[in-house]
C-alpha cells in the first residue's frame, strides 16, 4: 500500500495560532484544514491532504513546499508559511492509480482517515468529499475525492479556499481522470 508517509500522523501543530498576513488571528481551524495538493517527486499530482499534515511532511523532511497559500502558522518563535502545494522528495510508486475509482478504494487509500481532521473512523461514518466542489467544476477523480467525516463535510459545504483556483496546479488534474462508472 502506498502513502504510508502521507498518512502518517506526526506531531501536529494543533495548539498554534494562524493568521493571514496583515490581519490578526482568525483561528487556526480553517487554515489548517485547507486542502494542499501533494505532488510526487516527478511533479505528478498524487493526493490532496490537509494543510496541517502537509506542514508535518515538510517539517519531517519528507516533502518540500512548492507553493504557499499566503498564511502563516505561528508556533513558539517559529513562523511557518502554509503550503498550498508540496512535493515529495522521494519518488513514490502509486499502485492505486490502476484500481477502480470507488468509494471503497478511496477509503482504503485514505486509510479510513478523514483528510481534514485526521480522525480514523469506520467506513460507515465516512463520506467522500470533493475537494473542489462539483458545483465549482470539481471532477470525480482520485485527486479530487477524499475520505471525510460527516462533521468536516458539513463544515466545508461548498467552501473552497481559492488557493488551487489561482495556483494553476489544477490544470494538471486533467491528466489523471478516471471513469466513475464504478460508483
Ligand atoms: Zn473530519
Boltz pocket constraint, residues with backbone or C-beta under 6 A from the ligand:
constraints:
  - pocket:
      binder: B
      contacts: [[A, 114], [A, 115], [A, 116], [A, 117], [A, 118], [A, 119], [A, 148], [A, 149], [A, 150], [A, 151], [A, 152], [A, 153]]
      max_distance: 6.0
